[in-house]
Amino acid sequence: MSKRPIYIRPNNFADYLSHRQDYYLFLDIDGTLSNFTINPNDSIIPRPTLDLLQALQDHGMNIAVVTGRSLTEAKKMLSPLSLPIAATHGLEIVLDRSLNKFEDENLNDINTLSINTLELNKIKQDILHSSAVYDDFLVESKPYSVALHFRKNPVLADKAHAIMKKVLKNHPAWVSTPGKYVWEATPKGINKGTAILYLLDRIIDKASNNACAIFIGDDITDEAGFRAIQDSDELGKGLDQPPKGLGIKVGRESTCAHYYVNDINEVTDLLHNLLSFCRKRDVSPSGLTNVNSHY
């Protein structure tokens, strides 16, 4: 049985950090950077939050976004920021050009090439057909997956699951992935954990023995990300010394994350505290802020 997560007071987040470590911050969007809305199209990342992320980046923080949103939507919500993004749970991955050591900026070479588009279209049509009789369903068609939202009427949760299960019965290469008021059809083997590990492999300084990945998310799909960064065996592949990971859940729901904050407002406070840490580190890079480290 997993231990209960420890509450992090956002204004004391720096107490968990060391000036001698290199941090890689991974962030979910919905429920973490943007408020949850009935219609996903109504969600935005507030401009002060975007400015805060830009300030963190300007002070040397390595930031990437890992989201269930499509790459097009994620870029739109994050504009004008330029960040590495793992979209559609890792099916669409792009590196910020300034961080990319490769010739192509768009690195959609993990899984998208193996997807059977004819099969995906069949799945989309079957979901649309099966859910059409319910006014409160919203079918979101993404480039490499399809989501069935029941945000308008949470009572339809079981019906949404039944529809997805029935549609995918004859598609063994696909799975039904649960989320916050949504079931999504995605290819097997794709999740935010594999996406984070892929991004780390591309952006982490392999010569560093002091890397620490931080992932903040609120949804069921974020659990794979928490497990990935908190598993030193997975995270340490290819490095002389495995880095340590810090998973932070937004909300009090059951989680495998080691830590949690209460809501999106506390995420913002935590990021402000992280920015203060970065500014102090710029002034005194050799100092150590945490005497009693939690990890």
N, C-alpha and C positions, 0 to 999 in steps of 0.2 A: 504493500500500500504506500502511495506517495505521501510525503509530508505536506502539511498545510503550508502554503506560501507565506513568506514574511512580508509584512506591510512596509513599504519604503515611504518614509515621509519625503515628499517631493523636494522640499527645501533643504533636505539633508542628503540628497543623492550623492553629492561629492564625497561624503564620508565613506562610500563604498568603492571609491576610485583611487588610483595611484598615478602620480605624475610620471612614473617610470614605465607605464604600459601604453601601448598603441591601441586605441579604441576604434572599432568598426560598428557603427550604429545602423541597425536595420529597423524600418518602421512600416507598419501596416497603415492603410489609409482610413477606411471606414471604421468608425468607432474608436479610432486612435488619433488621427489628425483631423478628421471631419466628423461632425455629428451624424448620428443615424437618422435617416429620413424615410418616410413611407415610400417615396419614389426615389430610387437611387440617383436619378438624373438631377434631383434637387440638392444633392450633397455638394458642398464646397469646402475647400481648405481655407480658413480665414487668412486674409493677407498678413496680419501680425504673425501668424504661425509660419507662413512662408518666409517672412523677413527673419524670423528667429532661426529657421533652418539655414538660410543663407548666411547669417552671422556665424553659426556653428561651423559651416563649411569654410568660411573665410578665416576662421581661427584654427583650421587644420583638422577638423573632425571629418572622418571618413563616413559618409552617409549614403545609404541605399534604401530604396522603397521596395517592399515585397507585398503584393496585393492581388486580390482576386479580380480586380478591375482589368479591363482590356488595356493594352499598351496605349492606344489612342486616348482613352478616357483618363488614364493615369497621367499622361503627359499634359493633357489639358488642365487637369486639376492642379498639377504642380507648377505650371507655367507662372513666372518666367524661369524657375529653377532648372538647372541641368544636373540631373542625378542619375546614377545607375538605377535601373528599374527591372524588377522581375514581376511581370504582369501575368494575369490569368494563371495564378498559382505557380508560375515558373515556366509556362509554355511560351511566353514571349519575353525575351531578355535583351536588354540594351544597356551598354555601358556609356557613361558620360565620355565624350570624345577626349577630354583632357586626361582621363584615367586609362583610356584604352591603349594597350600596348600592341594591338593587332591592327591589321589594315582595315577591317570592316567594323564600322560602329555598331551595326545591327547584328547581334549575335544570336540569331534564332536557330541555332544549330543543335540544340539539345534534343528536342522532341518534335518540333513542329513538322519537320520533313517526313516523319514516319506516320503522320496522321492521315487516315483515309478520309478525305473530304466528302466523298460520296456517302460514306457511312455516317459522318457527322451530320450531313444534311438530312439524312433519313431520320436520325434521332431527333433533330430539331422539329421536323414536320410531325413526327409522332407525338411529341410533347405538346406542340401547338394544338393538334387535333384533340388529344385527350383532356386538355385543360380548358378548351374553348367554352365549355358549358358553365364555367365558374367565372363570374365577373371579377372576382377579387384576386385572381392570379395575374402575375406579370411574368411573361417569358422574355428573358434577356438573351439575345443571340450574340455570342462573342465569336471572334475569329476561329478559336480552337476549342470551344466548349459551349454549353447552353445551360442557363440557370432558370429555375422555376421559383420565383419569389412569392411568398404568401404574407408579406409585410402588412398588407391591408387587412388581412383577416387571419390571425395566428391559429384560429380554430381549424384551418385547412391544412395544418402541418401533416397529419396522418395521410390525408388524401394526396398531398404533394409527394410524400414518400412513396405511396402506393403507385402513383402514376410513373414516377421515375423508375421504380423497381420493375414495373411491367414493361416499360419501354426498353430498358437495358437488358432484359432477360435474354435476348438473342444477340447481344453485343458483348461478348466476354472480355474484349480488350478495354472496356469502359467501366467506370464505377460511378456510383452515386455518392457525391461528397456533401455532407451536411454543413450548413453554416447558419448564421443568424437570420432566421426566418427565410431560409432558402435551401433548396436541394439543387446540386449542380452536377451535370454529367461531364466527367473529365476522363482523360485517358489514364489507365493504370500506371502507377509508379511516379506520378507527378504530384508534388506537394511543395509547400513553402520551405520545408526543411532541405530538400534537394536543391531548391533554388538558392537558398542562402549559402549552402556549401559551394555551389558553383560560382556564385559571385565572389565569395571569399577567395576561392582558388585563383580568380582573375585579378583581384585588387589588393590582396594581402601582400605585405612585404615578406617574402620567403626567408629573408635574412634575419627577421625579427624573431626573438624568442619571448617577446612580451606582448603578444597580440591578445586582445579580448574582444569578443563579439557580444553586442547587446542587441536584443530583439524585443520590441514592444508591440504587442498586438492584443486584440480583444476577443477574437472569434475562435470557433472550434478548429477552423483550418489553420490557425496560428500555432496550435499545439505541436504540429510537426516541426515548426520552426524552433519552438522552445526545446524540444527534444534534441534537435540537431546541434544547437550551439551549446547545450549543457552536456553533451556526450563528447568527452575529451578524446576518445578514440577516433571518432569520426572527424572531429574538428582539427585534430592534430596531424592528419595524414600529410606527409610531405614536409613536415616541419621538424626541426631538431627537438623542440619542446612543445608539447600540446598547449595551445592557448586555452584560456578559461572563458566560459560563456556565461552570460547573465540574461535570463529570460524574465520578462516583466509582463504580467497579465494586466489588462485594463478591465477592472470589474472583479466581483467576488465569486464568480462562478467557479466550479471545479476546474482545476488546471494542473498541469505538470510543471508549470513555471515555478521557479524558486521564489519569486517575488511578485508583488502586485501593487497597483495603485487603484484608487476607487473609480475614477472617471476621466474623461477627456480633458477636463480642466486641470486635473492633477498631472496629466501627461505634459501639458503646457508648462506648468510650474517646474516639473522635473527637467524639461529641456532648458528652461531659464537657468536652473541651478547648474546644469551641465555646461552652459555657456560661461557662467562665472568660473567654473573649474578650468575651462579652456583658457580663459583670459589670464587667470593666475598662473597657469602652466607656462604661458608665453613669457611671463615675467620671471618665473622661477622654475625652469624646466627640470631641475634636479631634485626638487622637493618631493616629499611623500605625504599625502593628505590622510591616508587611512592607516592608523596604527593597528587596529583590530579588524583586519580584513575579513569579510564574510565569505570569501571564496578562495 
